[in-house]
Amino acid sequence: MKPLIVLNFKTYAESTGENALRLAMAAKQVASDSGVTIIVVPQIVDIFYISQHIEIPVYAQHIDGIEFGGHTGHVLAEALAQAGARGTLINHSERRLKLAEVDAANEAAKRAHLTTIICTNNIATTRAAASLNPDFVAIEPPELIGSGIPVSKANPEVVTGAVEAAKGIKVLCGAGISKGEDVKAAIELGTDGVLLASGVTKAPDPKEALQNLVAFV
């Protein structure tokens, strides 16, 4: 099975509004050409717009563990699903939650039939996240995020330890991923794919950067 590539748009100017759509269209083209599943994760306000233009999966960057009701300013799972999202990140290092909140968000996503990726920063949190039975956990040491130094090279023991701690839950490798060789290394360490952002979103040519990512697959 080919690895999964999850592209987090974050809130960069290069991946907002019309730029977000252009980036998503590039991901769609590379996915079609390569046969690799590429998931795009734009800002919540761009989900509906992007999902109307591409067939590849669109995920949210965050979700709250709430139900219909008076929750002004929160992100409702059912609203994401109706906007076209197929899944969501939970507990990204830039949007940290308490464990009870992670659990509630995971359950809310399941209620709305959204695929869940719980982000973790070490082996212990990976074990705790996996116990909540998400679809994926994504191991991302925060000190390496945006560094250009892939965790698969800087600290491969964290990746293999996370795979073991996940106990059968699929694992993604994040932090510092920017090249095809990083994807290859992550797969060789036992993961099911990668989660990345700036290596593509801030690249001079995002489509070329994506093509490089899938070149080793």
Buried (B, 14 or more C-beta within 10 A) or exposed (E): EEBBBBBBBBEBEBBBEEBBBBBBBBBBBBBEEBEBBBBBBBBBEBBBBBBEEBEBBBBBBBBBBBEEEEEEEEBBBBBBBEBBBBBBBBBBBBEEBEEEBBBBBBBBBBEBEBBBBBBBBBBEBBBBBBBBBBBBBBBBBBBBBBBEBBBBBBBBEBBBBBBEBBEEBBBBBBBBBBBBBBBBBBBEBBBBBBBBBBBBBBBEEBBEBBBBBBEBB
